[in-house]
Amino acid sequence: MVPNISKMDKASIVKDMNDYIQLLRGQERTIQAESTKNRVDMRGSSI
């Protein structure tokens, strides 16, 4: 399910899908970077 479909023709749907996938990939990279940073921070902290 792709949110924000602009038009119902196939080309527009494929473009919207691609845009949404790129958005999700960007969010994934951000989350992975934050997760990596948190792991590094936890290793360096003394509990």
A tleap script that builds the chain and sets N, CA, C and O, in Angstrom:
source leaprc.protein.ff14SB
mol = sequence {
  NMET VAL PRO ASN ILE SER LYS MET ASP LYS
  ALA SER ILE VAL LYS ASP MET ASN ASP TYR
  ILE GLN LEU LEU ARG GLY GLN GLU ARG THR
  ILE GLN ALA GLU SER THR LYS ASN ARG VAL
  ASP MET ARG GLY SER SER CILE
}
set mol.1.N position { 0.842 -1.165 0.000 }
set mol.1.CA position { 0.000 0.000 0.000 }
set mol.1.C position { 0.893 1.235 0.000 }
set mol.1.O position { 1.714 1.416 0.899 }
set mol.2.N position { 0.732 2.065 -0.991 }
set mol.2.CA position { 1.538 3.276 -1.127 }
set mol.2.C position { 0.681 4.481 -0.745 }
set mol.2.O position { -0.353 4.720 -1.369 }
set mol.3.N position { 1.087 5.236 0.259 }
set mol.3.CA position { 0.311 6.431 0.607 }
set mol.3.C position { 0.531 7.533 -0.423 }
set mol.3.O position { 1.543 7.547 -1.124 }
set mol.4.N position { -0.399 8.429 -0.505 }
set mol.4.CA position { -0.284 9.630 -1.347 }
set mol.4.C position { -0.128 9.327 -2.833 }
set mol.4.O position { 0.756 9.879 -3.488 }
set mol.5.N position { -0.971 8.464 -3.365 }
set mol.5.CA position { -0.949 8.223 -4.809 }
set mol.5.C position { -1.534 9.456 -5.486 }
set mol.5.O position { -2.655 9.865 -5.185 }
set mol.6.N position { -0.766 10.049 -6.407 }
set mol.6.CA position { -1.185 11.302 -7.020 }
set mol.6.C position { -2.180 11.089 -8.157 }
set mol.6.O position { -3.128 11.861 -8.299 }
set mol.7.N position { -1.974 10.058 -8.961 }
set mol.7.CA position { -2.871 9.750 -10.075 }
set mol.7.C position { -3.018 8.239 -10.157 }
set mol.7.O position { -2.245 7.500 -9.546 }
set mol.8.N position { -4.000 7.789 -10.904 }
set mol.8.CA position { -4.266 6.357 -10.958 }
set mol.8.C position { -3.674 5.666 -12.191 }
set mol.8.O position { -3.863 4.461 -12.356 }
set mol.9.N position { -2.964 6.392 -13.060 }
set mol.9.CA position { -2.352 5.715 -14.205 }
set mol.9.C position { -1.103 4.965 -13.739 }
set mol.9.O position { -0.499 5.309 -12.723 }
set mol.10.N position { -0.730 3.940 -14.496 }
set mol.10.CA position { 0.370 3.056 -14.080 }
set mol.10.C position { 1.677 3.805 -13.864 }
set mol.10.O position { 2.377 3.557 -12.882 }
set mol.11.N position { 2.012 4.714 -14.763 }
set mol.11.CA position { 3.283 5.437 -14.649 }
set mol.11.C position { 3.335 6.255 -13.356 }
set mol.11.O position { 4.364 6.286 -12.682 }
set mol.12.N position { 2.242 6.908 -13.015 }
set mol.12.CA position { 2.203 7.708 -11.786 }
set mol.12.C position { 2.291 6.828 -10.551 }
set mol.12.O position { 2.963 7.176 -9.581 }
set mol.13.N position { 1.611 5.684 -10.587 }
set mol.13.CA position { 1.652 4.764 -9.449 }
set mol.13.C position { 3.067 4.239 -9.248 }
set mol.13.O position { 3.544 4.170 -8.115 }
set mol.14.N position { 3.745 3.868 -10.334 }
set mol.14.CA position { 5.118 3.368 -10.229 }
set mol.14.C position { 6.038 4.466 -9.695 }
set mol.14.O position { 6.894 4.201 -8.850 }
set mol.15.N position { 5.865 5.701 -10.185 }
set mol.15.CA position { 6.682 6.812 -9.686 }
set mol.15.C position { 6.425 7.033 -8.199 }
set mol.15.O position { 7.367 7.192 -7.424 }
set mol.16.N position { 5.158 7.042 -7.799 }
set mol.16.CA position { 4.827 7.238 -6.383 }
set mol.16.C position { 5.392 6.106 -5.533 }
set mol.16.O position { 5.868 6.341 -4.422 }
set mol.17.N position { 5.343 4.885 -6.046 }
set mol.17.CA position { 5.917 3.749 -5.319 }
set mol.17.C position { 7.414 3.942 -5.148 }
set mol.17.O position { 7.952 3.723 -4.062 }
set mol.18.N position { 8.084 4.350 -6.210 }
set mol.18.CA position { 9.530 4.567 -6.148 }
set mol.18.C position { 9.872 5.670 -5.144 }
set mol.18.O position { 10.804 5.529 -4.351 }
set mol.19.N position { 9.118 6.759 -5.184 }
set mol.19.CA position { 9.350 7.854 -4.233 }
set mol.19.C position { 9.171 7.365 -2.799 }
set mol.19.O position { 9.959 7.717 -1.921 }
set mol.20.N position { 8.142 6.558 -2.557 }
set mol.20.CA position { 7.861 6.051 -1.213 }
set mol.20.C position { 8.966 5.099 -0.754 }
set mol.20.O position { 9.381 5.137 0.404 }
set mol.21.N position { 9.438 4.250 -1.662 }
set mol.21.CA position { 10.528 3.324 -1.325 }
set mol.21.C position { 11.786 4.110 -0.968 }
set mol.21.O position { 12.486 3.766 -0.015 }
set mol.22.N position { 12.072 5.157 -1.723 }
set mol.22.CA position { 13.240 5.989 -1.422 }
set mol.22.C position { 13.094 6.649 -0.052 }
set mol.22.O position { 14.065 6.744 0.698 }
set mol.23.N position { 11.885 7.105 0.276 }
set mol.23.CA position { 11.629 7.688 1.594 }
set mol.23.C position { 11.885 6.657 2.688 }
set mol.23.O position { 12.535 6.959 3.688 }
set mol.24.N position { 11.377 5.443 2.499 }
set mol.24.CA position { 11.573 4.383 3.489 }
set mol.24.C position { 13.045 4.026 3.639 }
set mol.24.O position { 13.516 3.794 4.753 }
set mol.25.N position { 13.774 3.981 2.532 }
set mol.25.CA position { 15.209 3.681 2.601 }
set mol.25.C position { 15.954 4.763 3.375 }
set mol.25.O position { 16.863 4.465 4.150 }
set mol.26.N position { 15.571 6.008 3.165 }
set mol.26.CA position { 16.188 7.100 3.916 }
set mol.26.C position { 15.912 6.978 5.405 }
set mol.26.O position { 16.799 7.197 6.230 }
set mol.27.N position { 14.678 6.628 5.742 }
set mol.27.CA position { 14.330 6.432 7.149 }
set mol.27.C position { 15.105 5.258 7.731 }
set mol.27.O position { 15.555 5.309 8.876 }
set mol.28.N position { 15.261 4.201 6.942 }
set mol.28.CA position { 16.014 3.032 7.405 }
set mol.28.C position { 17.465 3.410 7.696 }
set mol.28.O position { 18.014 3.018 8.726 }
set mol.29.N position { 18.088 4.171 6.789 }
set mol.29.CA position { 19.477 4.596 6.997 }
set mol.29.C position { 19.603 5.443 8.263 }
set mol.29.O position { 20.558 5.291 9.026 }
set mol.30.N position { 18.641 6.329 8.480 }
set mol.30.CA position { 18.663 7.173 9.675 }
set mol.30.C position { 18.570 6.325 10.935 }
set mol.30.O position { 19.325 6.533 11.885 }
set mol.31.N position { 17.650 5.375 10.946 }
set mol.31.CA position { 17.466 4.508 12.114 }
set mol.31.C position { 18.702 3.653 12.350 }
set mol.31.O position { 19.123 3.474 13.493 }
set mol.32.N position { 19.287 3.122 11.275 }
set mol.32.CA position { 20.496 2.313 11.429 }
set mol.32.C position { 21.642 3.149 11.985 }
set mol.32.O position { 22.391 2.680 12.842 }
set mol.33.N position { 21.784 4.375 11.510 }
set mol.33.CA position { 22.854 5.247 12.004 }
set mol.33.C position { 22.649 5.558 13.485 }
set mol.33.O position { 23.602 5.547 14.264 }
set mol.34.N position { 21.404 5.836 13.869 }
set mol.34.CA position { 21.115 6.109 15.282 }
set mol.34.C position { 21.382 4.875 16.136 }
set mol.34.O position { 21.910 4.982 17.242 }
set mol.35.N position { 21.018 3.714 15.622 }
set mol.35.CA position { 21.229 2.466 16.355 }
set mol.35.C position { 22.720 2.205 16.547 }
set mol.35.O position { 23.156 1.823 17.633 }
set mol.36.N position { 23.492 2.413 15.493 }
set mol.36.CA position { 24.940 2.223 15.576 }
set mol.36.C position { 25.540 3.200 16.583 }
set mol.36.O position { 26.385 2.820 17.393 }
set mol.37.N position { 25.103 4.456 16.531 }
set mol.37.CA position { 25.601 5.463 17.469 }
set mol.37.C position { 25.251 5.067 18.900 }
set mol.37.O position { 26.085 5.194 19.797 }
set mol.38.N position { 24.039 4.593 19.122 }
set mol.38.CA position { 23.626 4.196 20.472 }
set mol.38.C position { 24.456 3.024 20.976 }
set mol.38.O position { 24.812 2.975 22.153 }
set mol.39.N position { 24.769 2.074 20.087 }
set mol.39.CA position { 25.589 0.933 20.498 }
set mol.39.C position { 26.986 1.394 20.884 }
set mol.39.O position { 27.544 0.928 21.877 }
set mol.40.N position { 27.548 2.302 20.106 }
set mol.40.CA position { 28.883 2.828 20.402 }
set mol.40.C position { 28.843 3.597 21.716 }
set mol.40.O position { 29.741 3.451 22.545 }
set mol.41.N position { 27.811 4.413 21.912 }
set mol.41.CA position { 27.679 5.177 23.156 }
set mol.41.C position { 27.556 4.249 24.355 }
set mol.41.O position { 28.137 4.519 25.406 }
set mol.42.N position { 26.815 3.168 24.214 }
set mol.42.CA position { 26.623 2.236 25.328 }
set mol.42.C position { 27.928 1.527 25.682 }
set mol.42.O position { 28.196 1.263 26.854 }
set mol.43.N position { 28.731 1.223 24.679 }
set mol.43.CA position { 30.022 0.567 24.942 }
set mol.43.C position { 30.947 1.483 25.721 }
set mol.43.O position { 31.726 1.028 26.559 }
set mol.44.N position { 30.859 2.770 25.442 }
set mol.44.CA position { 31.748 3.728 26.080 }
set mol.44.C position { 31.291 4.176 27.450 }
set mol.44.O position { 32.071 4.753 28.208 }
set mol.45.N position { 30.034 3.918 27.779 }
set mol.45.CA position { 29.540 4.377 29.083 }
set mol.45.C position { 29.860 3.361 30.164 }
set mol.45.O position { 29.855 2.154 29.924 }
set mol.46.N position { 30.134 3.862 31.341 }
set mol.46.CA position { 30.401 2.960 32.464 }
set mol.46.C position { 29.169 2.911 33.346 }
set mol.46.O position { 28.689 3.935 33.833 }
set mol.47.N position { 28.677 1.725 33.538 }
set mol.47.CA position { 27.454 1.539 34.336 }
set mol.47.C position { 27.818 0.987 35.689 }
set mol.47.O position { 26.939 0.756 36.519 }
savepdb mol mol.pdb
quit
